[in-house]
């Protein structure tokens, strides 16, 4: 007599035979175990029916739980191996974030909109823009009471001096 348990969702098959061999197949991997023989003096001769079914059920559930735990561990290690590429924005400096924000908005942005877009104070944004302007990475143009921040090559044409070529 043998008892088969198959879970198609998790691709687990469990087979228990009366000879004491137990076969566990999990996603194509097969494990065969032999259960330890229980002396007849310990087990009454009347064991059978519901007692045997309960014992086999408990063994099957324990093995199924173990198989699922192994499967989850394998999936975790596989997912860790595929997620090795770090997200780029985690390792960006504040200056790079500001440059990216301006670039995503067509190369020009008012300073007040930059402050609204990031979770920084006005002073911090002003300090970062001053550093970027000093390095030549942006240009700040005064428009009334506001600043227009531009990436190189995105300045309005009216803001360029007559000595600069028009294609710059």
Phi, psi and omega in degrees: 000138175223150181244132180247136174230124181230131176244100185291335181292317182259004179056049179240132175234133181233126180233128180236123181253162180290343179285351177101005178265143183235126181243124178242120178245122183232111181047049176087347178268136185242133178233127179246127178233149175251125180287145179294138180287134180262126180301143183293336180293332181280322184261123178296154182294340183278358182297137183158188178054235185293328180293315179295318180296320179295317179297315180294321179297318179295318178296317181297317180294321179296317180290322178296317177300319178295318180297319179293323177296319178296317180299317180296322177296319179295320179295321179298315180292325177293318181291326177294323180291326181278340181261037182283337182283116182288152176291137186292325185289343178292331186249020179271141175284167179298321179297319179295322178296318179295315178300318179295318179299315179295318180298319180292342180254032174082013177088356179221141177203145173285146182299324180296325177290327176296316180299319179294328185280335181248164182260051181236163178285162177300322181296318181295315179298317179299317179296316180296318179295324178296318178296317180294322179292321178297324179280354180080017181272341177218169173232133176253127178243134181277123176239094183064245181259007182239164175248135172259122182258126184231144170280155179304132181091355180246011180289149175297146184295329181290343183273352183276148179282158181297339181283340181281138175295150183290337182276000179281000000 
